[in-house]
Amino acid sequence: KDHKTQEIVAVKIIRNKLKFKHQAGVELNILMHLRDNDPEDAKNIIRIKDHCEFRSHLLISFELFSVNLYEFIKMYDYQGFDYGLIRRFAIQLLSALKYLK
């Protein structure tokens, strides 16, 4: 729970290890660039909400989705999806890839 906004969020914790520090900075810059250049949230890219350091670890908060891919597949009893749903997924993925290019 984000104590500033009272919103439930997903949090990624990047440990304070030398091998992660540079990569974390690059990731954070990319995520902020993607968010700032898609103000309408139309490109199907996960949105960073905020970031901070806690005990020298980097914490990045994201919007929280209702279900992850594994849970979604489990809801369908591991039987796969119909073509309409696969098509919608593909359109969203291609839209995101086009934006990232």
MODELLER restraints for C-alpha pairs under 7 A, 6 or more apart:
rsr = mdl.restraints
at = mdl.atoms
rsr.add(forms.Gaussian(group=physical.xy_distance, feature=features.Distance(at['CA:1:A'], at['CA:7:A']), mean=5.65, stdev=0.5))
rsr.add(forms.Gaussian(group=physical.xy_distance, feature=features.Distance(at['CA:1:A'], at['CA:8:A']), mean=4.44, stdev=0.5))
rsr.add(forms.Gaussian(group=physical.xy_distance, feature=features.Distance(at['CA:1:A'], at['CA:9:A']), mean=6.01, stdev=0.5))
rsr.add(forms.Gaussian(group=physical.xy_distance, feature=features.Distance(at['CA:2:A'], at['CA:8:A']), mean=6.16, stdev=0.5))
rsr.add(forms.Gaussian(group=physical.xy_distance, feature=features.Distance(at['CA:2:A'], at['CA:9:A']), mean=6.64, stdev=0.5))
rsr.add(forms.Gaussian(group=physical.xy_distance, feature=features.Distance(at['CA:8:A'], at['CA:64:A']), mean=6.92, stdev=0.5))
rsr.add(forms.Gaussian(group=physical.xy_distance, feature=features.Distance(at['CA:9:A'], at['CA:61:A']), mean=6.14, stdev=0.5))
rsr.add(forms.Gaussian(group=physical.xy_distance, feature=features.Distance(at['CA:9:A'], at['CA:62:A']), mean=5.76, stdev=0.5))
rsr.add(forms.Gaussian(group=physical.xy_distance, feature=features.Distance(at['CA:9:A'], at['CA:63:A']), mean=5.40, stdev=0.5))
rsr.add(forms.Gaussian(group=physical.xy_distance, feature=features.Distance(at['CA:9:A'], at['CA:64:A']), mean=4.89, stdev=0.5))
rsr.add(forms.Gaussian(group=physical.xy_distance, feature=features.Distance(at['CA:10:A'], at['CA:61:A']), mean=5.58, stdev=0.5))
rsr.add(forms.Gaussian(group=physical.xy_distance, feature=features.Distance(at['CA:10:A'], at['CA:62:A']), mean=5.09, stdev=0.5))
rsr.add(forms.Gaussian(group=physical.xy_distance, feature=features.Distance(at['CA:10:A'], at['CA:63:A']), mean=6.14, stdev=0.5))
rsr.add(forms.Gaussian(group=physical.xy_distance, feature=features.Distance(at['CA:10:A'], at['CA:64:A']), mean=5.09, stdev=0.5))
rsr.add(forms.Gaussian(group=physical.xy_distance, feature=features.Distance(at['CA:11:A'], at['CA:59:A']), mean=6.54, stdev=0.5))
rsr.add(forms.Gaussian(group=physical.xy_distance, feature=features.Distance(at['CA:11:A'], at['CA:60:A']), mean=5.60, stdev=0.5))
rsr.add(forms.Gaussian(group=physical.xy_distance, feature=features.Distance(at['CA:11:A'], at['CA:61:A']), mean=4.45, stdev=0.5))
rsr.add(forms.Gaussian(group=physical.xy_distance, feature=features.Distance(at['CA:11:A'], at['CA:62:A']), mean=6.24, stdev=0.5))
rsr.add(forms.Gaussian(group=physical.xy_distance, feature=features.Distance(at['CA:12:A'], at['CA:59:A']), mean=5.73, stdev=0.5))
rsr.add(forms.Gaussian(group=physical.xy_distance, feature=features.Distance(at['CA:12:A'], at['CA:60:A']), mean=5.20, stdev=0.5))
rsr.add(forms.Gaussian(group=physical.xy_distance, feature=features.Distance(at['CA:12:A'], at['CA:61:A']), mean=6.42, stdev=0.5))
rsr.add(forms.Gaussian(group=physical.xy_distance, feature=features.Distance(at['CA:13:A'], at['CA:57:A']), mean=6.80, stdev=0.5))
rsr.add(forms.Gaussian(group=physical.xy_distance, feature=features.Distance(at['CA:13:A'], at['CA:58:A']), mean=5.87, stdev=0.5))
rsr.add(forms.Gaussian(group=physical.xy_distance, feature=features.Distance(at['CA:13:A'], at['CA:59:A']), mean=4.70, stdev=0.5))
rsr.add(forms.Gaussian(group=physical.xy_distance, feature=features.Distance(at['CA:13:A'], at['CA:60:A']), mean=6.58, stdev=0.5))
rsr.add(forms.Gaussian(group=physical.xy_distance, feature=features.Distance(at['CA:14:A'], at['CA:24:A']), mean=6.87, stdev=0.5))
rsr.add(forms.Gaussian(group=physical.xy_distance, feature=features.Distance(at['CA:14:A'], at['CA:57:A']), mean=5.83, stdev=0.5))
rsr.add(forms.Gaussian(group=physical.xy_distance, feature=features.Distance(at['CA:14:A'], at['CA:58:A']), mean=5.10, stdev=0.5))
rsr.add(forms.Gaussian(group=physical.xy_distance, feature=features.Distance(at['CA:14:A'], at['CA:59:A']), mean=6.38, stdev=0.5))
rsr.add(forms.Gaussian(group=physical.xy_distance, feature=features.Distance(at['CA:15:A'], at['CA:57:A']), mean=4.91, stdev=0.5))
rsr.add(forms.Gaussian(group=physical.xy_distance, feature=features.Distance(at['CA:15:A'], at['CA:58:A']), mean=6.63, stdev=0.5))
rsr.add(forms.Gaussian(group=physical.xy_distance, feature=features.Distance(at['CA:16:A'], at['CA:56:A']), mean=5.76, stdev=0.5))
rsr.add(forms.Gaussian(group=physical.xy_distance, feature=features.Distance(at['CA:16:A'], at['CA:57:A']), mean=4.76, stdev=0.5))
rsr.add(forms.Gaussian(group=physical.xy_distance, feature=features.Distance(at['CA:31:A'], at['CA:48:A']), mean=6.32, stdev=0.5))
rsr.add(forms.Gaussian(group=physical.xy_distance, feature=features.Distance(at['CA:32:A'], at['CA:48:A']), mean=6.78, stdev=0.5))
rsr.add(forms.Gaussian(group=physical.xy_distance, feature=features.Distance(at['CA:35:A'], at['CA:47:A']), mean=5.89, stdev=0.5))
rsr.add(forms.Gaussian(group=physical.xy_distance, feature=features.Distance(at['CA:35:A'], at['CA:48:A']), mean=6.76, stdev=0.5))
rsr.add(forms.Gaussian(group=physical.xy_distance, feature=features.Distance(at['CA:43:A'], at['CA:95:A']), mean=6.20, stdev=0.5))
rsr.add(forms.Gaussian(group=physical.xy_distance, feature=features.Distance(at['CA:43:A'], at['CA:96:A']), mean=5.30, stdev=0.5))
rsr.add(forms.Gaussian(group=physical.xy_distance, feature=features.Distance(at['CA:43:A'], at['CA:99:A']), mean=6.52, stdev=0.5))
rsr.add(forms.Gaussian(group=physical.xy_distance, feature=features.Distance(at['CA:44:A'], at['CA:92:A']), mean=6.24, stdev=0.5))
rsr.add(forms.Gaussian(group=physical.xy_distance, feature=features.Distance(at['CA:44:A'], at['CA:96:A']), mean=5.41, stdev=0.5))
rsr.add(forms.Gaussian(group=physical.xy_distance, feature=features.Distance(at['CA:45:A'], at['CA:96:A']), mean=6.24, stdev=0.5))
rsr.add(forms.Gaussian(group=physical.xy_distance, feature=features.Distance(at['CA:47:A'], at['CA:62:A']), mean=5.80, stdev=0.5))
rsr.add(forms.Gaussian(group=physical.xy_distance, feature=features.Distance(at['CA:47:A'], at['CA:63:A']), mean=6.04, stdev=0.5))
rsr.add(forms.Gaussian(group=physical.xy_distance, feature=features.Distance(at['CA:48:A'], at['CA:61:A']), mean=5.98, stdev=0.5))
rsr.add(forms.Gaussian(group=physical.xy_distance, feature=features.Distance(at['CA:48:A'], at['CA:62:A']), mean=4.50, stdev=0.5))
rsr.add(forms.Gaussian(group=physical.xy_distance, feature=features.Distance(at['CA:48:A'], at['CA:63:A']), mean=6.73, stdev=0.5))
rsr.add(forms.Gaussian(group=physical.xy_distance, feature=features.Distance(at['CA:49:A'], at['CA:61:A']), mean=5.34, stdev=0.5))
rsr.add(forms.Gaussian(group=physical.xy_distance, feature=features.Distance(at['CA:49:A'], at['CA:62:A']), mean=5.02, stdev=0.5))
rsr.add(forms.Gaussian(group=physical.xy_distance, feature=features.Distance(at['CA:49:A'], at['CA:63:A']), mean=6.48, stdev=0.5))
rsr.add(forms.Gaussian(group=physical.xy_distance, feature=features.Distance(at['CA:50:A'], at['CA:60:A']), mean=5.99, stdev=0.5))
rsr.add(forms.Gaussian(group=physical.xy_distance, feature=features.Distance(at['CA:50:A'], at['CA:61:A']), mean=5.29, stdev=0.5))
rsr.add(forms.Gaussian(group=physical.xy_distance, feature=features.Distance(at['CA:51:A'], at['CA:59:A']), mean=5.48, stdev=0.5))
rsr.add(forms.Gaussian(group=physical.xy_distance, feature=features.Distance(at['CA:51:A'], at['CA:60:A']), mean=4.33, stdev=0.5))
rsr.add(forms.Gaussian(group=physical.xy_distance, feature=features.Distance(at['CA:51:A'], at['CA:61:A']), mean=6.00, stdev=0.5))
rsr.add(forms.Gaussian(group=physical.xy_distance, feature=features.Distance(at['CA:52:A'], at['CA:58:A']), mean=5.97, stdev=0.5))
rsr.add(forms.Gaussian(group=physical.xy_distance, feature=features.Distance(at['CA:52:A'], at['CA:59:A']), mean=5.37, stdev=0.5))
rsr.add(forms.Gaussian(group=physical.xy_distance, feature=features.Distance(at['CA:52:A'], at['CA:60:A']), mean=6.72, stdev=0.5))
rsr.add(forms.Gaussian(group=physical.xy_distance, feature=features.Distance(at['CA:53:A'], at['CA:59:A']), mean=5.88, stdev=0.5))
